[in-house]
Structure formats: structure tokens, C-alpha cells
Amino acid sequence: MRKKSNSINYFLLGAGKPFSGKNPAMLNSLNDHTRIIDWQINTAYSLRKNIKISLVIGYERKLIQRVIKKVNIIVNKKWENNSAI
């Protein structure tokens, strides 16, 4: 019999180009010390302790991989041909 897990998988989608500018929107700052992606990650962790967060990236993936370290990264190599909707 499989043991039930209380953990949850949480996916953040951030593979596409930003609507304006060149930098990935998730790296923009909300204030002097918090980026959008950090706020999303911290909020998810505060709501549930047993959580696995995965971030789907594509556009500017090397930059994002250098600065985001506390979640699982999934690279969508076909990000230019896919839509979030």
C-alpha cells in the first residue's frame, strides 16, 4: 500500500518573455528588498510547510538559474512556441 503524502506540488510559470522590457518580470522588485518571485515563493512557504515549489522557466533561463536557488527549476526549451494559457 502506498503511503499518503501531505506534501503539495506548487508550480510557478515564468517561461515567457515579459510584456514590456527585456528582463524577466519575476525578477522585478516589489520594493527595495523583495523581487516578485521571492514574494511568491515566500508566500507559498508561509501557507504550507510541506511544499515542493517548481519554477518553469525558458526566456533568460541562465540569468534566472543564477539568481533563484531555493526552488526546483524546470526548463521549458520550447517556451517560444508555448503559451501559458
JOBEL-V531376 format. One line per field, one symbol per residue. phi: phi as a letter, one per 30 degrees, with the letter a starting at -180 (. if undefined). A space follows every 10 residues. Layout:
phi=???
This chain:
phi=.dddccdbcb cccadddddb icdeedcdcd adbbdedddd dddddddbdc bccbccbadh ddddddcccc bdccccdced ccbdc
